[in-house]
Amino acid sequence: MSVKPISGPHVGAGQRVDWIMRRVIIALMPASILNIILFGWPTLYLGLVTIASAMLFEAWCLKLKGVKALPFLRDGSAVLTGLLVAMSLPPWAPWWIGVVGSAIAIILGKQVYGGLGQNLFNPAMLARVALLISFPIEMTTWVNVTPLFTGPGILESFGILASGVPATDSLTGATTLGAIKTGFSLNQTVPQILTDYSGFLALIGWERGSLGETSSLLLLLGGFWLLRQGIIQWHIPASLLLTLTILATIFHGYDPDHYLSAWVHLNSGAIMLVAFFIATDYVTSPNTPLGQIVFGAGCGILIFVIRSWGGYPEGTGFAILLMNAFTPLIDHYIRPRIYGRYRNGKPIDISQP
């Protein structure tokens, strides 16, 4: 019996790294612009600081490796990482939070593994979780919606960038998930009309939270655009959202006073950002369609478990990092078919007709 290797079918997609990164950034722009309109100049300044520091840390790491930084900075990956880090922060977080977040994302989340395409964990989510654990006050001080033209002015906003949001009741409050988690911990029930109303506010963006936890509708539209562009596939977003919806529907139907409805789960927190822009990261998610479905379902289960019984109101960052750790295992057991080599686990004798 003779067995010869036969090349599998390959299709050139013509998609460069910079081409992909630009389109993901474009998909995030509507939600980013709305955030600036809703929360004012401090949000714009924070985003610029975070993106600029991400690019500087990228250039510094490349210089240490003796690599010319400019070609790598042009691919847009550092800009996208900085933007995603900014969207994981409160709108009026102090500047140093953005810088530390960019340092964690670029240095610890990306470059220590060898750079783009070799990291195990999603850099932005690694930064988000590390900041949340290390600086819980700065990372959970949520500013009320303060529209651009009625909020702090251009110069006053620099003071907010320097020191963070003033902790006054007139400016700050809890997110929907935070308020409900606090109520549940006190063995209180939350009226359904409140949670449904809050879910609607989050859908249109009128909601306290990190920049990636508002405007679910615009993030959803941006995700659909990426699907249409062929940048991402449907397997991870669909399995994540469907799993979360099924679990929320079952438990809410069993005890509506202590479990949130699927509507609130889907429109609160960073679900849409994670489903379309974070979980679909090529490097930290499985390679096969079936593996991606398993990955997305695992993210959905973990998010529901952490939100329902965990100590944190939002579980998206923890869920992504845990499933990132399982990605090599998923790829090991769920492998793509090797064309022309095996059938039913046995080598094909290509010498026979």
Secondary structure, 3 states (H helix, E strand, C coil): CCCCCCCCCCCCCCCCHHHHHHHHHHHHHHHHHHHHHHHCHHHHHHHHHHHHHHHHHHHHHHHHCCCCHHHHHCCCHHHHHHHHHHHCCCCCCCHHHHHHHHHHHHHHCCHHHCCCCCCCCCHHHHHHHHHHHHCHHHHCCEECCCCCCCCCCHHHHHHHHHHCCCCCCCCEECCHHHHHHHHHHCCCCCCHHHHHHHHHHHHHCCCCCCHHHCCHHHHHHHHHHHHHHCCCCCHHHHHHHHHHHHHHHHHHHHCCCCCCCHHHHHHCCCHHHHHHHHCCCCCCCCCCHHHHHHHHHHHHHHHHHHHHHCCCCCCHHHHHHHHHHHHHHHHHHCCCCCCCCEECCEECCCCCC
